[in-house]
Amino acid sequence: MKKMTPSLTFLRTIVLVFVLVLTGKLMAQPFLKAHPHINPYQYEIVKEKSFDNGAVTSAHPLASMVGAAMMQDGGNAFDAAIATQLSLAVVFPGAGNIGGGGFMLARKVNGELIGIDYREAAPAKASRDMYLDEPGNPIEGKSTRGASASGIPGSIAGMISTHAYAKLAFAKLIEPAIEFAEFGYVISEREAKGLNADRENFLKFSSAPSAFTKKEVWKAGDTLIQPELAATLKRIQAKGLAGFYEGPTAEYIVKEMQHSGGYVGLEDLKNYKPKFRKPIEFDYRDHHVISFAPPSSGGILIAQMMQMIAPFNVEKMGLNTLASVNLMVESQRRAYADRAEHMGDPDYWKVPTKTLISNSYAQARMSDYKEGVAGSSKLTTAGQAHESEQTTHLSVIDKEGNMVAITTTLNDTYGNKTIVAGAGFLLNNEMDDFSIKPGVPNMYGALGGEANSIQPGKRMLSSMTPTLVTLKGKPYISIGTPGGTTIPNQVYEGLVNIIDHKMTIKQAIDATRFHHQWIPDVVALESDFPEDIETGLKNMGYKTIKRGKFGRMDGILISSDGKRMAAGDKRGDDSVAGY
Ligand code: DON
């Protein structure tokens, strides 16, 4: 037998170790091994593409690719949506989440509508004045930072409820997220900046350092590995609901609560249930729009605003002209006044939905509209009707025509900045979406009253507006966006851009936006909003402010020849995938 020289032996050992590591990694990465085109260390953003079969659009290229792969593996739009949201929880930690909540809206190709509300709920220990001091003033930061700001997370329960409509095993849908967490993925410049900006907050508000705070300064191209999150996701993979709401994950959450005055207890977690909500539906110029019901304000707001402008020739007025912005801002003012007064969790407050979304109510609300003049929020109070920047949206349309729209959030970017030690995920600060004191604006400047006051078990009012549209009874659009209170207005403007201004979905999504929310009585404009229109608005009597960028809208539209036209907002790393 030939004697091996030490150097040869050394080389052979190196090769052997390499082979073992590689095969071990491959065995541990069944999803990525089977889908070699998805490379977590090298991927591209695709902003717009049309697909013959199924399409996904979301805030991150890897998450969108995962969704598309699930459809190619025999799954439907629900499989794709679940796998995309779970992947976002790893590759888009600022908003993709398992420690937050959201809304899933779907229309099956047979016309069946499904609305799953997996919004966070106030814990049993919550009370109306929990964020106020003795004299009754809001305690700075208590509803926004640290575990005290968290509602009971709903995302895992929501995804498991959604799974009833899917075709593939849940264990398969969560697998890509596990692999991204365990073996890492390369972060973008935007993510590096976000993680660096909140480094001190993560350290201050969490009981222990985390995967996000291991490095001094993150830069584009670094690999983020999240072993604790991978372990949490594996517990969910093995045990389903109990992998999150009971056992070690629940215990880690409750322990983190104790570090910064949090309220969520083991019983709260165990008792959390998603709720089915009947979607809001209305017609707009031959289109049928389907959106989310309370505890989202979004569906009602877009129903009100679109019906308010239906009698006007918006197409003729043109995109972002003085006439169209004047009209649309006045519809926004009126609808948002109603949000503050009438909307909250329908299980705790009687929301007059039927009246609010009726066409006659919309017309009555516009009866004092005067063309060419700024209205006044002092004079526009809520109508007489009887009977809440980081969130993320994903849309899927599959080969059959099933449409899913999911908007999900931690509320603020990276939520309450608290990473659950041992479990590796961020917690939400959704409690700030409640009205913590009547007349005191929340993080988004939104006011609220009794309808949205805090009660144990109650869900805080949301602006998230996952929306679907059919045209002549056929699936047509799935759309949505993040952006706090600007969300309903963004969706409203996006749909008007498509329906009235005949824009492509990509043009509609990228177009510059404006926002009015009743109070404060100002028109907020994106930084690239045309100067001459801003001057014209001021001359009409409007107060205006320029305000960076609003949201990251993602959508898919089915063209007349059946193509899935998918678009991701220019404003983020949003990316489309399909086949
Ligand atoms: O549910 C809501 O309305 C808010 N928590 C959404 C927050 C949000 O969109 C922040 N995004 N930029």
Residues whose N, C-alpha, C, O or C-beta is under 5 A from the ligand:
A	BS01	DON	S388 E389 Q390 T391 T409 N411 D433 L461 S462 S463 M464 P482 G483 G484
